[in-house]
Amino acid sequence: MQLYTIFLLAAKIYLIVGTWRSAEKYKILKKKKKQSAFWAYAGQVYIVLSIIQKVGYMIRGFQSF
């Protein structure tokens, strides 16, 4: 079970980093074309809020011990 948890955490980190980098590249592309990069910013805001939510769940879970 611990191996699965470690694998799942590593996969989530990999996906978050990949999505963040993709949004950064998208912003650069849109700035070159002088277009709105709204979806890149929206994606990054969603990632940050998701991380905050996960940390909150972890903190609540640790408090029950």
Secondary structure by P-SEA (a helix, b strand, c coil): caaaaaaaaaaaaaaaaaaaaaaaaaaaaaaaacccaaaaaaaaaaaaaaaaaaaaaaaaaaaac
